[in-house]
């Protein structure tokens, strides 16, 4: 059975809100551009940003804080707290063919962001020739 995509911004919003996301529908009902919605969820050291457009294109960015260091110093008799954070961001994208696909995908986002890309094939950098430096 082949499913065809039907843009239902209200249904997508409801599913995202049920999963704890804050949803922006500001562009959801644009008549000339088709529309899109954005959603955000912050939980501790993890942030999810999701965008879905009227064509079913889905993009999520999962940001994870991996390290935090803090210290205190004083400048001109003002006590200053300094916090340095390291974060890792993972982008996950695809094209939905049914609104029913959204909930399983958002339930899997943390697992997908923590797993190495299974099908990623990164080219090796070129080797430099020891004689020419090229």
C-alpha positions as CSV (number, residue, x, y, z in Angstrom):
1,X,0.0,0.0,0.0
2,X,1.5,3.3,-1.1
3,X,0.8,6.3,1.1
4,X,0.6,9.8,-0.2
5,X,1.6,12.8,1.9
6,X,-1.1,15.0,3.2
7,X,0.0,18.2,5.0
8,X,-1.9,18.3,8.2
9,X,-0.2,21.0,10.4
10,X,-2.8,20.7,13.1
11,X,-2.3,17.0,13.5
12,X,1.5,17.3,13.5
13,X,1.3,20.1,16.1
14,X,-0.9,17.9,18.3
15,X,1.5,14.9,18.1
16,X,4.5,17.1,18.8
17,X,2.8,18.8,21.8
18,X,1.8,15.4,23.2
19,X,5.5,14.5,23.2
20,X,6.4,17.7,25.1
21,X,7.4,20.0,22.3
22,X,6.7,23.7,22.1
23,X,5.4,24.2,18.5
24,X,5.4,27.4,16.4
25,X,2.7,27.4,13.7
26,X,3.6,30.9,12.5
27,X,4.3,29.6,8.9
28,X,2.1,26.6,9.0
29,X,-0.7,27.9,6.8
30,X,1.1,29.9,4.2
31,X,-0.9,29.7,1.0
32,X,1.9,30.7,-1.4
33,X,4.9,28.7,0.0
34,X,3.0,25.7,1.3
35,X,3.9,26.2,5.0
36,X,6.1,24.7,7.7
37,X,6.1,24.3,11.4
38,X,8.9,24.3,14.0
39,X,9.1,22.6,17.3
40,X,11.5,22.7,20.3
41,X,12.0,20.6,23.4
42,X,14.6,21.2,26.0
43,X,15.3,18.4,28.5
44,X,18.3,18.8,30.7
45,X,21.5,18.6,28.6
46,X,19.5,17.8,25.4
47,X,17.7,20.1,23.0
48,X,15.6,19.0,20.0
49,X,14.7,21.4,17.2
50,X,12.4,20.0,14.6
51,X,11.2,21.5,11.3
52,X,8.6,19.9,9.0
53,X,7.5,21.5,5.7
54,X,4.3,21.1,3.7
55,X,6.1,18.7,1.4
56,X,6.8,16.3,4.3
57,X,10.5,17.1,4.6
58,X,11.5,16.5,8.2
59,X,14.7,17.9,9.8
60,X,15.7,17.5,13.5
61,X,18.8,18.8,15.2
62,X,19.6,17.1,18.5
63,X,22.1,19.0,20.6
64,X,23.7,17.3,23.6
65,X,25.9,19.1,26.2
66,X,29.0,16.8,26.5
67,X,31.1,18.8,29.0
68,X,30.8,21.8,31.3
69,X,33.5,23.6,33.2
70,X,33.0,26.6,35.4
71,X,35.1,29.0,37.4
72,X,35.0,32.3,39.2
73,X,37.2,35.4,38.7
74,X,37.1,39.0,39.5
75,X,37.6,42.0,37.2
76,X,37.4,45.6,38.4
77,X,36.1,44.4,41.7
78,X,33.2,42.5,40.0
79,X,32.9,38.8,40.7
80,X,32.3,37.0,37.4
81,X,31.2,33.4,36.9
82,X,32.6,31.8,33.7
83,X,30.9,28.7,32.3
84,X,32.4,26.9,29.3
85,X,30.2,24.3,27.6
86,X,31.0,21.8,24.8
87,X,28.1,20.6,22.8
88,X,27.6,18.0,20.0
89,X,24.8,18.5,17.4
90,X,23.4,15.8,15.2
91,X,21.2,16.5,12.2
92,X,18.6,13.9,11.3
93,X,16.5,14.4,8.1
94,X,14.1,12.6,5.8
95,X,10.8,12.8,4.0
96,X,7.6,11.7,5.7
97,X,4.9,10.0,3.6
98,X,2.3,9.9,6.4
99,X,1.6,11.9,9.6
100,X,1.6,8.5,11.4
101,X,5.4,8.3,10.9
102,X,6.2,11.4,13.1
103,X,5.6,9.9,16.6
104,X,7.9,6.8,16.1
105,X,10.6,9.1,14.7
106,X,10.5,11.6,17.6
107,X,10.5,8.7,20.0
108,X,13.7,7.5,18.4
109,X,15.6,10.8,18.1
110,X,17.8,10.5,21.2
111,X,18.8,6.9,20.2
112,X,19.5,8.0,16.6
113,X,21.6,11.0,17.9
114,X,23.7,8.8,20.2
115,X,24.3,6.1,17.6
116,X,27.1,6.5,15.0
117,X,25.7,7.0,11.4
118,X,25.4,3.4,10.2
119,X,25.6,4.2,6.5
120,X,27.9,7.1,6.6
121,X,30.9,6.8,4.4
122,X,33.4,9.7,4.9
123,X,36.1,10.1,2.3
124,X,39.6,9.8,3.6
125,X,41.8,12.9,3.4
126,X,44.5,12.8,0.7
127,X,47.9,11.6,1.7
128,X,50.7,14.1,1.5
129,X,53.8,13.2,-0.4
130,X,56.8,13.3,1.9
131,X,59.1,14.7,-0.8
132,X,56.9,17.5,-2.1
133,X,54.7,18.4,0.8
134,X,51.7,17.9,-1.5
